[in-house]
Amino acid sequence: MRNIVISGYYGSKNGGDEAMLAAMIEVLSDLDPKLNITVISANPEDTKQRHGVEAISWLSLPGILCALRKADLLISGGGSLLQNVTSGRSLYYYLGIIFCAHLLGTPVMLYAQGIGPIYGHFARRCMSWLGNRVRAITVRDHGSLEELESLHIRSPHIECTADPVLAINPVDREIGRKILCSYHADGIKPIVGISVREWKGWTRYKEVLAGTADAIVREFDARVVFLPMQYPEDVAAADSIVALAQEECTVLRGEYSTGELLSLVGCMDLMISIRLHALIFSGVMGVPMIGLSYDPKIDRFLDSIGDTIAGSLENITVEELMREVRRKWHDKAAFREQNAALLAELRRLALRNAELALENMK
């Protein structure tokens, strides 16, 4: 039996990251049903129950070293682990795990990573040194390839693939319908989903989203439903926006599984999102999407499907956002068709991540 250790932002109730892990486990296990997977997690018990794999605490250095010693491969990813925009300390933590594997002679693969931005001379030197000592690297967008080049990381086998979640299969919408029904948000009215997060304590973008929600309700006679991708932080962020709105909106308050989130997104007629994986879920479920950027990963994903952001959190206006809503709303079928063709290729590339992982084990 071969052993893989997975290092990433897991066990923290982030719907996108848990979906990545679910997709990785699903695809890797399909390719090798006897594979033993251990996940480094912020909540090992939750990870064990949620994903049916072994898990160890991200703070247990002895446990991590023991697992790495037995492993045939360390997977670092997926996600935006190797950057220091959202957190300065996390970059060194994930690089530290890679360094431990290097010392123990365990092969390392950076798996569907969104690389950078990485600021600071010391941080970039660390990333460059370790990046050139891993076995293989796959990145989920061309912007990450450019970041690797700027870091002079050229020694490993490098491929541009796609986010692991794009390999996951669409789910039945009935689960989402039942959840919406429990909030009295079902019926014949169309539904516009909005997925939000807190960012740097800013409030202006919340005012814009509240104004946009009001305009959507009035212009399209639609329901606006806020979908939490990270629980409970996104619920609080949604509440702060709804408090500014004049029209009635629905805030979903549960902690949902990957399947439930996918099903809920599938029930939307349009998705507006700050969260990357709400956009990716929209792609998987064939729902037209509008992205608002706070991080290059949003721009990069939309670029990969031939789309662009509606604007950034810093400068978006109600008028600009509503212009994009109208554009997507009045030609939803065309956008679904366009996205489906591009996403089919991205699904193939997402599967390639797992193939390379198994090829690069001891």
Buried (B, 14 or more C-beta within 10 A) or exposed (E): EBBBBBBBBBBBBBBBBBBBBBBBBBBBBEEBEEBBBBBBBBBBEBBBEBBEBBBBBBEEEEBBBBBBBEBBBBBBBBBBBBBBBEEEEBBBEBBBBBBBBBEBEBBBBBBBBBBBBBEEEEBBEBBBBBBBBBBBBBBBBEBBBBBBEBBEBEEBEBBBBBBBBBBBEEBEBEBBBBBBEEBEBBEEEBBBBBBBBBBEEEEEBBBBBBBBBBBBBEEBEBBBBBBBBBBEBBBEBBEBBBEBBEBEBBBBEBEBBBBBBBBBBBBBBBBBBBBBBBBBBBBBBBBBBBBBBBBBBBBBBBBBBEBEBBBBBEEBBBEBBBEBBBEBBEEBEEBBEBBEEBBEEBBEBBBBBBBBBBEBBE
